[in-house]
Each structure stands twice: as structure tokens, then as C-alpha cells.
Amino acid sequence: MGKLTPSRMVILSFLTAICLGTIALSLPAATRGPDGISLIDSLFTATSATCVTGLVVKNTGTYFTTFGRWVIFVLFQAGGLGIMTFSTLFAVVLGRRIGLNQSETVSSTLCDQHMIGLKRLVCYILGITFAIETAGAALLYFRWRVITDWTFWETIEASIFHSVSGFCNAGFALFNSSFIQFRGDAVINSTMIALIVVGGIGFVVIMDIIGLFFKKGPERRISLQAKVALTASAILIIAGACVLFFVEKDGVLKGMPMAERLWAAVFQSVTARTAGFNTLPIGELAVPSLVFLMLLMFIGASPGSTGGGIKTCTFVVIIATIWNMLRNRRRVMLFGRSIPKKVVRESLTIFFLAVTWIFVMVLALTYLRARNVGGDISFIRLLFEIFSAFGTVGLSTGITEGLDNVSKLCVIATMFAGRIGPLTLALAIAFKERGERYVFPEENIMIG
């Protein structure tokens, strides 16, 4: 048996959670009705929850019992916390600054600096996570007590479940139509948007922002990663909202009051960045809207967050690389800083592997659908489903439940790859870096 490397540890921990979740959801106590749930649907649900995706083959609120719903809850809470903890500790081991006070850093080499121990770091992650989730649950609870006729315990369950699902970017909802019934409510919309954005911005960025309240003088500034993540997130959210607002003005937004249109466009733009809730019927969106949502799902959230996708920083580094090459610059620069060549190579590798995986899975699904049912599902819907699975988003045009078992396995594999792929790839590169023993002679080749 090989050495348990960090990348193997990530894979093993998620596989273990998925297996345990599959077993728990297969129990008669987890579902309503005498027939229970099939093994493939149980595996699909457990993978979707652990990988904080939100794609469902069975309605979460009605098909599963209270026990089954809380199994799903535990899975996406563990999955969200797990990926945030793993990715943050990975950044720590590589010596990235994440301290709250002045020069506190954690490094793989023990320098003469004030150190944040790993236990203390994990406590920070857990403390901040539970504080945000509790605040979100409280806001949702008090609002739903006013506008609904739910019982006390129904309101408590809905508040906690959706607050954690929002922060973890899981996309699981207890309502048949997700948040469509609340798309005009300012409190519900703003609370869920805040939870999704904070959960998807990355723990390193959260600590950076908190640090602004504790630092003084020259140290009172945010890191390059925080600048890139915050700027990219803001641009993508605004761009997505504008596209949806103008493309769908005569579509699904037609007839809505202006305030409701704005909330729906902003909410859907935010959730497409890996959360997976919806206040618009995704299956009724125009093709241009679906295409732009696929771009948002592919880019995803920021590094070290509960979200998926190739990550905002990866995308920005690639764009900056292209821009600097067009300007004939030897170095890639962002916000007055040069980006290491190693980061550029890793970003391009992640991008290429992500595109390759999506291409292969789309090819597989189109072949399976054409072979089994005559291709009755449009290509754009299949493409959207794979982008959603890879970005661990959970948005769907409504085809998930109708997929055959082999197609479901393809989507399961895509959710798993999209959740742990970029992180384990980065871990593998970082921990297996070796010096070159020799260099071959250079020779040019024609490109373009």
C-alpha cells in the first residue's frame, strides 16, 4: 500500500463519507413509502450532498423522512467543511499568509515567526462557519415565522437546513420549487445571497477581511488573492445579473414587478456560481441565458471555499496570461504583482483537464441518450447538466431524474471530479515537485 499523501487523504475521506451516506440513505427509515430508494439513486444523492452539488433525483422535502433529510444535511455540512478545511490547510502548508494579527503565518518550514497552530486554524474555520450559519438561520427563522404558517419545528428545520445549505453552497432545498415562492422577498433573498457569497469567497479571503479590523499601519491591507477573488466575484455576479435581466425581460421575467425582476436576476447569478438554488424556472430559460450560466458554473467560486468550479483565481490568472502575452510581456502581472510561472502552469493544467473531462462526459451522455431513448433530450440540456455537476452547482433544466442508470453514474463521477479534482491536482503538484536533473536543448515549433 502506498503512502497516504494529502491528495489520497482527500479522496479517501470523501469516498468514505459517500459510502456511509449511501448506506444510511438506503435504510428504510430514510425514505417514505414501502419501496425505498434504489442503490444508484441513494449513491447519487449521497454524492451530490457530500460534494455539495445539489442535483437531485428525488425530492428532498417530500421523498425523504426527517432522518433522511438530516443524513443529507450532515453530508453537505461535512462536505463543505471538509473541502474548506483541506484547501485551507493546503494553503497553510505551502506558507500562505492567513493570520489575524500582524505577521502571524503558518509555513511548512518553521521560521522565526509567530505561528498559528493547525488546531487553532481548524478552530477558526469551525468557529467562523458556525457563527455565519447560526446568523443566517436566525434571520431566516424570524422572517419565515412572519410570512408562513409553518409550525415552530418546521420553521426551525427549514431555517437551519437552508442556512447551512446556502453557506456550504450545497443547493439542497426542502421546497418543491426551490426558492421560487420567495423570489420577491428582500429578506430571504439578501440572507441567502450573503450566505452563498461568504461561503464561496474562500476562508483565506474571509480571514483577510477580518484581519483589516485588527491590523494597523502598513499591515492593514488585503492579499493579492483577496483582491482577485473579490474583484472577480463582483464582476461575475453583476455580469450574470445583467445578462439574465436583459435576455429574459420578455421571457421568464415578463410580467414581474421591477423589484422582483432585479432580485431574481441577482439571486440566479449568485447561485449559478455553485450554490444551485433557483428563483427562476431553469428549464424555461432562453438558450443564451443557459450558455452564460454554464460559464458561471464552470468558473465557480474562489479557492479555499465551499464552492466548486475551476475557481475565480484560476480563471483570472488565465485571462491575465493571455492579456500579457498579447501585450508581449514576459511576466504575468495582476494588481501590481507578478504571478509565479508555477501558478500559471497549474492554472492552465486545471483549465485544460476540466474542459477535457466535460467534453468526455458530454460525449458519453449524448451517446447513451441517442442509443437508449432516441436522443429525446436536447444537447443544450445535457451540456448544462454536466457543467452543473462539474461546477458542483446543482442547477438543472429538469432532466436529472429521467437519466438512465449509466448516465447517472457519469453525472456522479463528474460531481466527484468537480469537487475534489482541482484541489487534489494542486496537492499532487505541490507535494511531488522535483528538481530537474537535466535540461534538453531548446527547439522552436510553429503554433497558431
Summary of the structure (lengths in Angstrom):
residues: 448
radius of gyration: 22.1
end to end distance: 45.1
largest distance: 75.1
contacts: 1528
relative contact order: 0.12
helix: 65%
strand: 2%
